[in-house]
Amino acid sequence: MIGIRRSIKPLPTISKSLLTKPCIHPILIRSYATTPTDNETPEPKKKKKQLNIAQVPISYIGVMSDLYVSPKLTKYSPLKWPKLVLRRIMVFAFNTYNVIKFKREIGQPLNFNKWKDQSIENYIKTNKIFAQSCNKASSLSNNKSKELSKFVNLKLDQCCGKHLIEVLIKRSENFNYPNGKINWELKSIDSNPKITMFNVIPDQDGIGCYVQYIMNLRTTQVVTITNKSTNEIIQENETKVDDYLVYTMNPFNDKILLVGKLFESNSERGLKPDLDVFNPSEMQKFVLKAADIYREDPNNLKINKTD
């Protein structure tokens, strides 16, 4: 858990760089200016209106950017460790800055243990409801999409973001095992969950209103497919999962939603996001992709292509 010193009052001095820029993609609203005549006094330039994130429902705030996720040092040569350690120090500075910003601007208690417990509960519920949705899809023939949408939204509306819910519905629709029933169980949590990135999301005035954080959760999970008629086990898989789950939180009422998942960054990438957050089309594609918590690690896909 991120440590906090209660005695700290002023914000730490951090250079104007990636660390101090909010990871928010802008929605630009058209603005205009008139050209004054010789007899007219030039009007002051109007500032472009920006989206006030505080007016956006929390359920519509997906993964804001491809944030840096510190990779494990053991995956790389010791020659790369100094650079990777330096980036970890920069991530620590980023988190420290945002924790202090949270305390000064939001003024709510820092309940990391409570937030992590709620995050785990949301994750467990999401997996269980998804399994139920897949089973429901197998028994539906008419209005499948409508029925699944109604079911998933009803069960996960207070647990997941809208983009993740959309992904779960689409995946459920594609599940085709007429005689099978799928069951998901969390066998164990293998290590203490860690919040690896803590980002305060500011409103249009630069004051924090939401929080988005990444939690590293290592678990052992069991997925079982049984025959509906005989309850005979057709397939059973036990896997160890190392997830970097992304959550959006309203700190004023402690509402927490699971919105997606990210993966460890490679050794070549810096802290600056590769994503162009000022490109609305690119951002929309990224938000939907990052919302899929069951997608394959892109780092593994690259390895497979080179083999």
N, C-alpha and C positions, 0 to 999 in steps of 0.2 A: 504494500500500500504506500501511496505517496506520503512522505513525511512532511510535517508542517511545523514551523516555529511560530508560536503564538506572539512572540515579542516583535516580530517584523511588522513595521508600519509602512515605510515608503516602498514604492515599487522598485524593483531592481533595475538598474540601468542596462538596457539591452539595445544594441544598435538597430536602426530601422532596417530590418531584413525580413526574411521569411518568418522568423520567430515571432514578430510583432504584428504580422498581417493576418487578419481574420480570413479563414478558409471559407469564404462565402462567394458564390458566383452571382454576379449582378443581373437583375432584370431591368433593362434600360427602358425608360419611358420617354417617348419622343418629346423633345423640347424645341423651341424656336426662338429666334431673335429678329427684331426689325432693324432695318438700316435707316438711321436718322437722316433727315434732310439738312441743308445748311442752316436753316432757322431753328432746328429742333435740338434740344439738349439730349445727348446720348443717354439712354437708359442703362442702368447697371445690368450687367449680364446675369441672366437667371441661371441658377445652378440646376443641373440635371437632377430630376427626381430619381430617387433610388428606392428599391424595395425595402420596406420596413419589416425585417424578419420577425419582429415581435407580433405582427398582425397575422402571421402565417400559422395555421394550426400545427401543433407539434407532430401530428401523424403524417404530415406532408413533407417534413424535413428529413430527407434521406441522407446517405453518406455524402458529406459536403465536398470531399476531395480525396485523392489517393495519397493520404497521409503516410509519412515515413514510418515503417515498422522495423525496429532494430532486429537484424538477423542474428542468429546464434553464431558466436565466434568459432565454434568447433566445426562449422560447415566450410570454413575457409582456411587458407594458408596463413600461418603466423605472420607472414610478411604484410598481410592486409589488416592485421589486428589494430595497429595504431590509428589508422584512418577510421575504422569501425568504432573504436573506443571514443575517438573524438566526436563522432556523430552521436554516440550515446550521451555524452556530456552535453551536447547541444540540445538533445531531446529533454534531458533533465532540466536544463535552463528554461526551455519552453514550458514544461509542466509547472515549474516553480513560479514562473511569471503568471501563468493562468490561475494557479491556486490563489495567489495573492490578489489577483484581479477579481476573482470570485468573492473573496472575503471582503474586499473594499467596496465593490460595486453592487453585489447581490446581497451580501450581508446575512445569508442563511448559514446554518451549521454545516460543517463538512462531515458528512456521515458516510465515509467510504465503505465501511463494512455493511451498512444497511443497503447502500446502492448495489454492492456486489451480490448480496443475498437476493435482492429483487431481480437483478440481471440474470442470475442463475435460474430463478423460478420462471422467468419469461422464456428463457432458452429451452427449459424442459417442457413447458407447456406448448411451445411452438412445435417442437418435434412430435409430441404426442398427438396434437391436433392435426398435424400434417399426415401422420400415419392414418388417423381416422378418416381424413378427407380422401386419401387414396382408396381406402376400403369402400367408402361411400360411392366413389366414382365407378368402381367395378360393378356396382349394382344398379347404376342409373343408365337409362337409354335415351330418355327424352329430357330436354332442357338441362343437360348435364352442367353446362357452364353456369347457368343461372342458379341452380340448386347448390353447386359447390361454392359459388360466390357468397350466397346467403349464409351458408354454414360456416365458412372460414371467417367471414367478417364478423359474424355473431360471436364466435369463440375467441377471436384474436384481436378484436378492435381496441381493447385496452392493453394489449400486450406487444403488438407489432406495428411498424409503420405501414402506410398504404402501399408503398412500392414493394415491400417484402410480401405483403398479403397477395398482391397481384401475381408475384412469382410463384407462390405456393399454390394458388388456384390453377395456374397454367400447368405446373408440374403434376398436380393431382389429375387433371384432365387426361394427361398422357400416360397415366398408370393403367396398365392393361393386364390384369391377372384375375380373370373371372372366378376361378375356383380357389383363389388364394386370399389369405388375410394377413396383412402386415402388422407387426407390433414393434414398437421402439421402446427400449428401456435404458436408463442411465445406470450402469453398473457401479461406477465409482468416479469421484473427482480425484485425480491423481496428484494434484499439487495445489497450493494456495493460489486462487485466482489473483491476477495482478492487473491493475489499471496502468497500461503502458503509455497512453496518451490522453491528456486532459485538456480540452479546448473550450474556452468560453466563447459563445457566439454573441456578438454585440448587435444592438439595434441600430437604427439609422443615425443615432446620436453617439454611437460608440460605447454605449453602456451595456454591460452583459445582461442578457435576458434568457438564454438557453445554454445548455452545456452538451457537448458531444464528446464521448470518450471511447477508447478502445480497451477492451478487457481480454486478456489472454487466459483462456480456459482450457485446461488439459483434462480430458476425460476418457473413460473406457465405456463404450456403448455397445449394446447388443441389439441387432435387428433380426427378427424372426419372421419367416413366412410359413404359415400353416395352411393345411387344407380346410376349407370351410365346413365340409361335411364330416370329416373324420377327426379333425384337430391334429392330424399327423403333421409333424414338422417336415416341411419340404426343404427349407434352407435356413441356416442360422449363421450369422456372421458377428464375431466379436472384434471390434476395432478400437485402436487408440487414436484419439482425435486431438489435435492441437489447433484450437481456433483462436483467431483474433476478431472478436465480435465487436460490432460498432453499435453504440446505444445513443439515443438522443434523450435528454432529460429536461423537464421543466423544474428548476430548483425551488420554485415557490410553492409547488404542491407535491414535489417528489414523484411526479409521473415519469416513468421510464419506459421507453419503447425500443425493442430490438429492431434495427433498421437495415442491417447488412453485415458483411464480413470483408476483411482485408487479409492480405498475406504478407509474409516477411519480405522486405525489400532486398534486392540483390546488392552485392558488394560494390557495384559501380555507381549506383544511384546516390545522389546527395539528398538533403532534406527538402529541397525545393520540389514540389509536385511536378510530375511529368505532364499532368493533365492541364489543358488550357481552360481555366475556370471562367474565362470571359467569353467562351464559345458556347452559346446556349444549346446548340445541337449536340455537341460533344459531351456537355455536362449531362444532358438528358439520357444519352446512351450509357454513360458511366453510372449514373444513379441506379438505373434498372439492372445493370450488370452487377454492381456491388451489392444490390439487395438480395441476390441469389446466394443464400448461405450454403447451398449444396453444390455449387460449381467447383470445378477442378482447379487446383492451384496452378496458375499460369506458369510458374517457375518449373513445375513438373512437366507441363506440356512442351516447354522449350527444350527440356532435356530429352524427352522422347523423340522430338523432331530431329535432334542432332545424332541420335543413336543409329 
